[in-house]
Amino acid sequence: MSRIVELNAPQFARFVAKGFSVVLFSASWCKPCKEMKPIFLDLEEKLHALAVFGKTDVAVSPTIAQMYGIRAVPSLAVFHEGRLLRVIAGSRSVSELKKAIINELEDAS
């Protein structure tokens, strides 16, 4: 069962405000974003004990992407208590993303 939360502009700040969160920025028209979906689901399965996971469609909520300097989709953003720690742009493997996210979580702890 997926615990990934669909995020829109009004709820975004509350979602990333506490603890660690990982957000996928994507768009419905983006082919690499569609390919990234199962990778993101796999990441959530592996790391849900460490962070909450959400996703936002930049076509639906463009202000969120602009606020955090997201210029490409798909992009993965790692937050700690509302602060953006890192943006990982482009499609990557599960193992590469898992390693990058864990490094960010450890550095921020």
Beta strands, then each sheet from edge to edge (+ up, - down):
strand 1: 5-6
strand 2: 20-26
strand 3: 52-57
strand 4: 75-80
strand 5: 83-89
sheet 1: 1+ 3+ 2+ 4- 5+
end
